[in-house]
Amino acid sequence: MIHHSRRFLLGALIIMVFWIGIGSWATLALTAPVRMIFPDLSLSDPSSEPLGFFLLAQTGFFVLLLGIYLTVRHLLGSSLTSFITSASSVRISLALRAGGIWFLIICLFSAALHLIIPQQVQVTFKAPDFLLFLPFVLLLTPIQCLSEELLFRSYLWKWTEGHRILSFPWVLCPLSGVLFLAAHLGNPEISALGGRLSIYGYYLLYGAFLMHLTLADRGIEAAAGIHTANNLFALLVLNYEGSVLPSPSVLTVQELHSASSLAAVSAAAALYLLLRRKLPGDVLTGMLPR
């Protein structure tokens, strides 16, 4: 039998082949059929057909999810549910509560930051485009975020579980943040703001925060809910010019300020953790026995 750690390493390689290799091939294979519906679609210009580009971009995440499922089920001999949560069943209500509260928090902090540090924001709401985009975003974004949380939080958590050094939160949380950052280095905002440490800090902190919740809840439900809410906010409420996923959002920031984004996610994470401690019962916790 393959040693536990080697199985996880082999599994990680298989998942990467699915995501980067097969996922890229599947995306290219679907480009022509998608262009039949969105003839102006250009892979080098996401804003040419935002909905068409969004649909193509989700292809890789479906392949990633398939790769994770096959690895967990057939190589590691576990169920996907056991990688999502340590509870007896997936705590969907926890994901919804966490996502809802996070959505309200980032709405509050985005408005506050705009008052403190005025940014050039345009109203870009167009009802026909928005309503056409809406069902696809609501349906596909949770799947995208679940696949990312399974990879960057669950898989890493299960891999290092029981390790006397790597399982320590002060090691595992930053490690998750670094891997999360590495996966987003190709995003336009990284190349546009690559000289500013704050843009790297944003992804590092965000990834570490979600890993902290995963370890605290012994499951990724809250992390997946928050990740989904964050992406929905960006796609539907406040996107930015040059985004990796352009969308007919209600508002659009003309210039992204990485320092204010880092400040906002830091304050939002701190407030969420405070609410997690202060709200009664299991509103933001899974209440699993230790």
Phi, psi and omega in degrees: 000146179284136179303147182313307184296323180290326175298315180294322178295314177299318178299320179297321178294318178298317180298319179295323177297317178297309186292306186277319183278290183295323179298318178294318179297316181297321179297314179295321181295328182272352184300313181298311177300321180293325179293339176293332178268324181238081188297338181271004184296130175230126181293336179275350180224087183304331183285353180296319176213085186306317182291316178299318179293320179300315181297318178295320183297334181283343183304313182299328181285327173295319178293321177300314180298320177296317179297320178294316181300311182296321179294312181295317185284314191258333178267316183268348177067031179239171175265154178296327178301320180293339177273341177276321186206155171268355177286170181290337176211162181294130183272077183298323180297325177295317178298318181292318180294315180297315179296318180296316180292320178297319180300316179295321180297313183288332172298315181297311183289327177295318178294317180296317180295325179294327177286322181282315180237089183304129176240154180283104182244131178247144172280116184243015183292125173229110189308312182299315180294318182296313183291329175290322182287324191306306184297325179292320179294315181294328182278317190267330182299317177301325179292317177301311183292323177298316180297320178292319180292323176298322181282305189276342178245296187299308185298317179294320179298311181292326180296316186265358183302127180090348178289134188290344179244305187293335180281352180291128186306324182288349173261313187291321181295310176298324179298317177298320178298319180295315179294321178296318176298314182302322181289343183251010182296338179276356179294145183304323182293333178291314180290325180288325183242026187299339180276357183253124182296335184296328181289325175290321179299326180300308182290322178299311181294317181298314179295319179294320179298316180292326176291322177302316179294322179299315179291319181293321182270348186055046179174163184259011185302308181296318180298317179294321178296317179294315179301316179296315180298320180297315180290323177296321178299315181293320184283327188252330187254303187220093176264182180226154180298129180085017180298153176296334176231086177300149182205158176279058182292162180297318180232152178224127175277129183284332179221124181281130177252107186293325181294318179290327176294318178295319179297320182293315182290328177295312180293321180296318179296318179297317180293320179299315181295325177294314179297325179299325180278328189267331182292145185289155172061218183254035181305314181238016177229157180275345179056043177275143177292145180275000000 
